[in-house]
């Protein structure tokens, strides 16, 4: 009698579960995954993009302000 917790092994002449002729599909690129995630979480992604754009613009403006030449008096 077989033990119910032990999986039964397949006979040696049984075919594999995965066919060998199937072409290997490469995983999706990071760009595709990011675009899919952005579409799925549209509002949150747009909010984060907006905050990033405002923050980067503010940083560049601040650096330009501190780096401006001073006029002689």
C-alpha positions in Angstrom: 0.0 0.0 0.0 1.3 3.4 -0.9 2.0 6.1 1.7 -0.5 9.0 1.1 2.2 11.6 2.0 4.8 10.3 -0.4 4.3 11.2 -4.1 4.3 8.3 -6.4 7.1 8.2 -8.9 6.3 7.9 -12.6 7.5 4.9 -14.5 10.8 5.4 -16.4 9.2 5.2 -19.8 6.6 8.0 -19.0 7.0 11.2 -21.1 8.1 14.4 -19.3 5.5 16.9 -18.2 7.1 19.6 -20.3 7.7 19.0 -24.0 11.3 19.4 -25.1 10.2 20.9 -28.5 8.7 24.0 -26.8 10.7 27.2 -27.6 12.2 28.9 -24.6 10.5 32.2 -24.1 12.7 34.9 -22.6 11.4 36.7 -19.6 9.8 40.1 -20.3 12.2 43.1 -20.2 12.3 45.5 -17.3 10.8 48.2 -19.5 7.8 46.0 -20.4 7.3 45.1 -16.7 7.5 48.8 -15.7 5.0 49.8 -18.4 2.6 47.1 -17.4 2.9 48.1 -13.7 2.4 51.8 -14.7 -0.8 51.0 -16.6 -2.1 48.9 -13.7 -1.4 51.6 -11.1 -2.1 54.6 -13.3 -3.0 57.3 -10.8 -0.2 56.5 -8.3 2.4 56.3 -11.1 1.4 59.7 -12.4 1.5 61.2 -8.9 5.0 59.8 -8.4 6.1 61.0 -11.8 4.8 64.5 -11.1 6.5 64.6 -7.7 9.8 63.5 -9.2 9.5 66.1 -12.0 8.7 68.9 -9.5 11.5 67.8 -7.2 14.1 67.6 -9.9 13.1 70.9 -11.4 13.3 72.5 -7.9 16.7 71.1 -7.3 18.0 72.4 -10.7 16.5 75.8 -10.0 18.1 75.9 -6.6 21.5 75.0 -7.9 21.2 77.6 -10.6 20.2 80.2 -8.0 23.2 79.4 -5.8 25.6 79.2 -8.8 24.6 82.6 -10.3 27.4 85.1 -10.7 27.3 88.0 -8.3 27.4 91.6 -9.6 30.1 93.9 -8.3 28.9 96.8 -6.3 
